[in-house]
Amino acid sequence: MTREPRIAVVGGGMAGARFAERYGALGGHGSVTVYGAEPRAPYNRVLLADVLTGRYDAESIALPLGGAEPRPGCEVLAFDPEARTLGLADGTVEPWDELVLATGSNPVLPPVRGLRRPDGQGLAEGVHTLRTLEDCGRLAEEAVGAKRAVVIGGGVLGVSAARALAALGVRTEIVHQGPHLVERQLDHEAAAVLRERLLALGVECYPGNRARAVHGGMGGPPAGGWGRVGAVELANGYRLDCDLVVLACGTRPRTALAYGAGLPVGTGVLVDDGLATPAPHVSAIGDCAEHRGIVHGLAGPAWEQADVLARRLSGADPDARYTGSRPRARLSTGDLEYAAFGAVDETLDPGLDVLRITDATRGSYKKLVLRGDRLVGAILLGDLATVDALAGAWESDGPLGGHPLHLITRGVLR
Ligand SMILES: Cc1cc2nc3c(=O)[nH]c(=O)nc-3n(C[C@H](O)[C@H](O)[C@H](O)COP(=O)(O)OP(=O)(O)OC[C@H]3O[C@@H](n4cnc5c(N)ncnc54)[C@H](O)[C@@H]3O)c2cc1C
């Protein structure tokens, strides 16, 4: 009688949980263990800003694991690809037959003076990252007594964190180095509408500005040692007083474990179309993985990779291949919503046409990018009523079969 394969998933985040759930649902015969460094079972990280505002609690964002065994609070310190063992932080060594690395990513700390404590042990008082439920809890506690916050970084994370802090009654400002908010997903016009929406919610934005230093309270010099944070200094010399700082400057894949085991690492852990590393029976998915030169850092691609790997390892489709993810993003926090997918910058290709509707009164913006009668990209902000129809048309890649206006006017012109 053959023993069931032992599948070790390192990382109890969105990719690891999705893999475990899909593997079970597809009838995989192995026993799956999900080792997670965080003190709780996997949860939907995308909803953390909504936990901050109190819209969801920690329990309601838990992710299903199928029949897998969760091992929260269990950090993996090393693995041996030849002996096929894991070394855990408590000193125990555990065997595996298949290893799935899903270690995610860490927040990037920008080169800003005064971010760290003078002894180098962690961030200065009042300076936060937002990556885990524990981060969220600490930030929520401090937000109670805070009056003004500065969020450094105006991407999707910075915008959702700022909106959440404003909803908690904290006057919030976003300092963003890029030319406009969320420039990876939105065009200039959409970002302008987003900025107006944020202003109405109590969030002021300063795009095109770089934070240079964080100062201590009561006008003290930078670099800490003077109690909690008191101001953020911009590169142009301007100071924003604040008693909270949130860093939202992107993430970096957690690759130390793979690197330590001798696996090839670029920006992320290098994987092929089967999500396999060159080490036999070792795969990587999610924010930690680099596939065809791309590290996505987004939940959608992490789940697509987890789905492919689950199909391959469960035996449901041993030849399953991941060939990449089409660019697709969605922010939905409270009443601030946008979706963007496909090619949204028509200036890069003279063969593209654009259909755009801006409704300044209602704070909405809709843009379709078309090649002939096909939809190749879209941005919707403020009114997502037609998002499913648009996404369907984009995914099918077929002719639209009517005037494209009907796709952004809720059928009124049909
Ligand atoms: C506040 C917030 C909002 C976001 N909003 C969006 C959004 O709107 N849209 C979107 O697409 N994406 C969003 N993201 C990004 C999205 O959450 C990530 O892309 C996704 O979580 C990646 O999943 P992952 O499993 O690869 O990594 P993670 O979810 O980060 O999970 C990795 C897990 O591995 C654990 N781990 C690491 N090393 C070890 C080890 N050695 N031993 C044991 N455990 C280990 C970590 O503790 C962590 O729990 C957001 C992220 C944040 C923080």
The ligand as a MOL file (V3000), in Angstrom:
LIG
                    3D

  0  0  0     0  0            999 V3000
M  V30 BEGIN CTAB
M  V30 COUNTS 53 58 0 0 0
M  V30 BEGIN ATOM
M  V30 1 C -3.6970 46.1260 3.1240 0
M  V30 2 C -3.4880 45.3910 1.8200 0
M  V30 3 C -4.3700 45.6090 0.7720 0
M  V30 4 C -4.1940 44.9240 -0.4260 0
M  V30 5 N -5.0950 45.1630 -1.4060 0
M  V30 6 C -4.9870 44.4670 -2.5570 0
M  V30 7 C -5.9600 44.6500 -3.5960 0
M  V30 8 O -6.8800 45.4660 -3.4790 0
M  V30 9 N -5.8240 43.8950 -4.7130 0
M  V30 10 C -4.8110 42.9780 -4.8680 0
M  V30 11 O -4.7400 42.2950 -5.8820 0
M  V30 12 N -3.8720 42.7990 -3.9210 0
M  V30 13 C -3.9340 43.5200 -2.7710 0
M  V30 14 N -2.9920 43.3390 -1.7960 0
M  V30 15 C -1.8800 42.3840 -2.0480 0
M  V30 16 C -2.2860 40.9620 -1.7020 0
M  V30 17 O -2.7260 40.9060 -0.3770 0
M  V30 18 C -1.1060 40.0240 -1.9290 0
M  V30 19 O -0.7850 40.0320 -3.3000 0
M  V30 20 C -1.4280 38.6040 -1.4900 0
M  V30 21 O -1.6820 38.5560 -0.1090 0
M  V30 22 C -0.2800 37.6430 -1.8550 0
M  V30 23 O -0.5060 36.3850 -1.2770 0
M  V30 24 P 0.7110 35.4790 -0.7500 0
M  V30 25 O 0.0990 34.2850 -0.1390 0
M  V30 26 O 1.7030 35.3320 -1.8240 0
M  V30 27 O 1.4070 36.3430 0.3850 0
M  V30 28 P 0.8350 36.7160 1.8090 0
M  V30 29 O -0.6340 36.8670 1.7680 0
M  V30 30 O 1.6530 37.8630 2.2760 0
M  V30 31 O 1.1610 35.4470 2.7140 0
M  V30 32 C 2.4500 35.0130 2.9830 0
M  V30 33 C 2.4350 34.3820 4.3360 0
M  V30 34 O 3.6190 33.6010 4.4980 0
M  V30 35 C 4.0770 33.7130 5.8160 0
M  V30 36 N 5.4950 33.3580 5.8500 0
M  V30 37 C 6.5240 33.9780 5.2530 0
M  V30 38 N 7.6830 33.3340 5.5170 0
M  V30 39 C 7.3580 32.2880 6.2880 0
M  V30 40 C 8.1330 31.2510 6.8920 0
M  V30 41 N 9.4500 31.1790 6.7270 0
M  V30 42 N 7.4880 30.3420 7.6440 0
M  V30 43 C 6.1390 30.3780 7.7910 0
M  V30 44 N 5.3710 31.3380 7.2500 0
M  V30 45 C 5.9790 32.2690 6.5110 0
M  V30 46 C 3.8070 35.1690 6.1300 0
M  V30 47 O 3.8160 35.3820 7.5320 0
M  V30 48 C 2.4340 35.3650 5.4920 0
M  V30 49 O 1.4210 35.0500 6.3960 0
M  V30 50 C -3.1160 44.0200 -0.5940 0
M  V30 51 C -2.2140 43.8280 0.4530 0
M  V30 52 C -2.3800 44.5090 1.6480 0
M  V30 53 C -1.3990 44.2840 2.7730 0
M  V30 END ATOM
M  V30 BEGIN BOND
M  V30 1 1 1 2
M  V30 2 1 2 3
M  V30 3 2 2 52
M  V30 4 2 3 4
M  V30 5 1 4 5
M  V30 6 1 4 50
M  V30 7 2 5 6
M  V30 8 1 6 7
M  V30 9 1 6 13
M  V30 10 2 7 8
M  V30 11 1 7 9
M  V30 12 1 9 10
M  V30 13 2 10 11
M  V30 14 1 10 12
M  V30 15 2 12 13
M  V30 16 1 13 14
M  V30 17 1 14 15
M  V30 18 1 14 50
M  V30 19 1 15 16
M  V30 20 1 16 17
M  V30 21 1 16 18
M  V30 22 1 18 19
M  V30 23 1 18 20
M  V30 24 1 20 21
M  V30 25 1 20 22
M  V30 26 1 22 23
M  V30 27 1 23 24
M  V30 28 2 24 25
M  V30 29 1 24 26
M  V30 30 1 24 27
M  V30 31 1 27 28
M  V30 32 2 28 29
M  V30 33 1 28 30
M  V30 34 1 28 31
M  V30 35 1 31 32
M  V30 36 1 32 33
M  V30 37 1 33 34
M  V30 38 1 33 48
M  V30 39 1 34 35
M  V30 40 1 35 36
M  V30 41 1 35 46
M  V30 42 1 36 37
M  V30 43 1 36 45
M  V30 44 2 37 38
M  V30 45 1 38 39
M  V30 46 1 39 40
M  V30 47 2 39 45
M  V30 48 1 40 41
M  V30 49 2 40 42
M  V30 50 1 42 43
M  V30 51 2 43 44
M  V30 52 1 44 45
M  V30 53 1 46 47
M  V30 54 1 46 48
M  V30 55 1 48 49
M  V30 56 2 50 51
M  V30 57 1 51 52
M  V30 58 1 52 53
M  V30 END BOND
M  V30 END CTAB
M  END
